[in-house]
Amino acid sequence: MNKKMVSLLTVSAMAISMMPLSVFAEEDLITVGYAQVGAESDWRTANTESFKSTFTEENGYKLIFDDAQQKQENQIKAIRSFIQQEVDYIVVAPVVETGWETVLQEAADAGIPVILSDRMMDLADDSLYTCWVGGNFTLEGETCGDWLAKYLEDNGRGEEEINIVTIQGTIGASAQIGRTEGFGNKLAEHENWKMLDMQSGEFTQAKGQEVMESFLKSYDDIDVVICENDNEAFGAIDAIKAAGKTCGPDGDIIVVSFDAVKAAFDSMIAGDLNATFECNPLHGPRVAEIIQKLEAGEEVEKIQYVDEAFFDTTMDLEAIQAERAY
């Protein structure tokens, strides 16, 4: 065999040996379509990063990510696009709880499992989704109420009449529903607590500031503001200071919030925020674990809560913050 023929055969063999590897690598990837709510808060940013860093090609996945910009119609469009692309799994962090039956039925008809992350859906047929991963929002609200009761008692205000306002999250979102309900359960246990008003801050700092400005104009005596996420609290704190009032452990108004992002620790360390109640955003690894079990033909639990805690100004906040991933 001459050298030219040997060279041609060698090149051909190399090409053949290389092509299947890339093809198999692509075919072996598990394709996941993720319909995210948006990027309305620091918590949401950490949540998105958790998925993007978990569902990588190095880990055996192809992630198709869609930011719905807090619009349900955008999420429905994204889910239909995932179905058309024949993804292996669909993950949804629903903007609101209702209005999903039609598109989830389309996913079911296509044989694509749907995993819910963070927020829940209110469905007549729960078989339309495989499982849900997220925080126990009602428990978060109740924990907040228990913390406030102890805080007031420790500061000699247990029997005092306490005027409260709440800056709610996006109305209809699972976190809003659960946190409002949970704190409401504890409110009912204290006759001396009065809820003056509740308005939605849409989980954003700008809207949180706007709502707090409105509260301060409407009510002369506010003792506590419950903010249903940290970003709303940052806006509320700005509004309180702009009105010439103070907040935090040594201030006029007690401010508490939910999520426990790193910026909330900065706010507590600065003495502006009293406490924050964790909603763990790192769902990516848990969802990946679920997908691997489904790939292996295993059953998974329908409801899966992530581990959560709370933090206040009595703790070593700088040390805790330094160890946190969000």
ABEGO torsion letter per residue (X at the ends): XBAAAAAAAAAAAAAAAAAAAAAAAAAABBBBBBBBAEAABAAAAAAAAAAAAABBAAAGBBBBBBBAGGBAAAAAAAAAAAAAAGBABBBBBBABABGAAAAAAAAAAAGBBBBBBGBBBBBABAAABABBBEBBAAAAAAAAAAAAAAAAAAAGAAABBBBBBBBBBBBGBAAAAAAAAAAAAAAAABAABBBABBBBAGGBAAAAAAAAAAAAAABABBABBBBABAAAAAAAAAAAAAAGBBBEAABABBBBBBGGBAAAAAAAAAGABABBBBBBABAAAAAAAAAAAAAAGBBBBABBBBBBBBBBAABBAAAAAAABAX
